[in-house]
Amino acid sequence: MKVVIVGGGAAGASCATRLRRLDEKAEIMLLEKTAEHSVSTCGLPYYVGGVVEDRADMISATPLMFDKFFNIDVRTNTEVVSIDRKNKSVLTDTNEQIKYDKLVLATGSRVVLPKINGMENLP
Ligand SMILES: Cc1cc2nc3c(=O)[nH]c(=O)nc-3n(C[C@H](O)[C@H](O)[C@H](O)COP(=O)(O)OP(=O)(O)OC[C@H]3O[C@@H](n4cnc5c(N)ncnc54)[C@H](O)[C@@H]3O)c2cc1C
């Protein structure tokens, strides 16, 4: 079984490693549009505030680690631009078509701003 996971944040990376623990034989591929995956988003305030000084400390895993320890194929700088559910494949921004048996979308979410009078005047 081939599982393609879109998004290498906390959800995508956790899903990938958990899946490996559940299934040693599955082919697992993680597609992340930025240059890095497993970035500690929660640690950002500490990095900005100077508590964490080294940028490298913000990254908990690399594609090489995922490959070596979990046999997970991570592709960074790879954005999924469309999904063909009928043929079970995704298309990347590099025009590569990647087939899957199972697809996981772990692309994060957007902030929802409540409708409160005066919100529009905030900086
Ligand atoms: C400043 C800050 C502090 C926080 N502090 C805490 C905390 O203390 N405790 C806590 O529990 N939570 C905290 N959070 C929230 C936590 O970071 C998020 O809940 C978590 O990062 C969500 O993970 P995710 O994988 O769902 O999404 P994301 O982290 O948003 O990851 C989604 C990934 O998908 C990638 N992606 C999106 N679209 C595509 C595409 N089409 N193709 C390929 N890749 C794609 C993105 O580049 C991204 O890497 C904090 C968040 C912020 C911003």
The ligand as a Gaussian input file, in Angstrom:
#p B3LYP/6-31G(d) Opt

LIG

0 1
 C        3.402000      31.028000      16.964000
 C        2.680000      29.742000      17.238000
 C        2.795000      29.142000      18.485000
 C        2.109000      27.946000      18.758000
 N        2.242000      27.373000      19.987000
 C        1.610000      26.217000      20.251000
 C        1.741000      25.567000      21.541000
 O        2.433000      26.055000      22.432000
 N        1.067000      24.398000      21.747000
 C        0.286000      23.817000      20.753000
 O       -0.291000      22.763000      20.993000
 N        0.155000      24.407000      19.544000
 C        0.777000      25.580000      19.270000
 N        0.654000      26.161000      18.040000
 C       -0.205000      25.508000      17.045000
 C        0.540000      24.405000      16.316000
 O        1.771000      24.899000      15.822000
 C       -0.343000      23.927000      15.178000
 O       -1.516000      23.371000      15.737000
 C        0.344000      22.865000      14.338000
 O        1.512000      23.391000      13.756000
 C       -0.602000      22.396000      13.243000
 O        0.087000      21.420000      12.519000
 P       -0.409000      20.974000      11.099000
 O        0.551000      19.920000      10.624000
 O       -1.859000      20.642000      11.162000
 O       -0.311000      22.284000      10.204000
 P        0.959000      23.145000       9.783000
 O        1.962000      23.246000      10.888000
 O        0.387000      24.414000       9.233000
 O        1.613000      22.297000       8.626000
 C        1.033000      22.197000       7.364000
 C        2.162000      21.965000       6.372000
 O        1.606000      21.688000       5.100000
 C        2.387000      22.333000       4.121000
 N        1.546000      22.495000       2.935000
 C        0.421000      23.253000       2.820000
 N       -0.122000      23.128000       1.598000
 C        0.680000      22.263000       0.924000
 C        0.651000      21.732000      -0.402000
 N       -0.326000      22.061000      -1.266000
 N        1.624000      20.870000      -0.787000
 C        2.622000      20.528000       0.096000
 N        2.702000      21.007000       1.350000
 C        1.747000      21.858000       1.775000
 C        2.820000      23.634000       4.772000
 O        3.963000      24.180000       4.157000
 C        3.077000      23.179000       6.209000
 O        4.416000      22.782000       6.420000
 C        1.312000      27.349000      17.746000
 C        1.222000      27.956000      16.482000
 C        1.891000      29.140000      16.230000
 C        1.775000      29.758000      14.843000

